[in-house]
Amino acid sequence: MLIHTQPSEAPFVTYDKYMELTGIKYTTLRDQVDSGKVIIKKKDKPREKPMINMVAMNEIAAREALEVLG
């Protein structure tokens, strides 16, 4: 069940859009994707651009906030 109800700007965003939204650099983003901190949509084709799943990222943030705030 989803905790977070505020819609994202878009459910999936490109790396470029995510870097614009967060202010992080490409190398930092790649490290976060590789470590699983940033969730990407499963690609249907090998040459597709990776898309970051903003709904999943917002849900994780909401759950972490609930843990902290109680």
N, C-alpha and C positions, 0 to 999 in steps of 0.2 A: 504494500500500500504506500502510495506517495505521501510524503509529509509536506513537501514544499508545493504551494499552489500558485505562486506568482509565475506567469509564463516568461520564458527566456525571450530575448530578442529574436532568436531563431533556434530550433531544436538542434541543428548541426551547424557548425561554423568551420571555415578553413583555418589553417595554421595562421595565415596572415591576419584574419579577422580576430582570432584569439589573442595574437600578440598585440594587436591594436587595443583590444579591450582590457588586457591585463598589464600591458607595458613591459612584458618580459621579452628577452631576446630569443632568437631562433635556437641557439645552442641550449639554453635553459629549457625551452619547450621540448626539444628532442630528449633531453635527459629525463624530464618529467614523464613523457610518454613512455620511454624505455623502462622507467621504474614503476609504471602503473599509476602514477599520481594524476595523470591526465588521461581520460578515457576516450578512445577513438572508436568510431563506428566501424564495424566489420566491413571490409571491402568486398564487393561482388565481383570485381575484376582486378587483376594484379596491378594494372596501370592507373587505377582510379586515384584521385587525390585523397589523402587521408582527411577525414572530417571529425572534428571533436564533438562529442556528445554532450551538449550543454545541459540537457535535462538531467542526465545522470550526474554531472558535476554539481549542479544546483541541489540535487537530492542529497548527495554526500555532504555538502556544506550545511544543509538544513539539519541533517541528523547529527553532525558534529556539534552544531550550535545547541541543539537540544541536550546533548550530553553535558555540555559546559554549563548551560543555563538552567537545566533541570526541568 
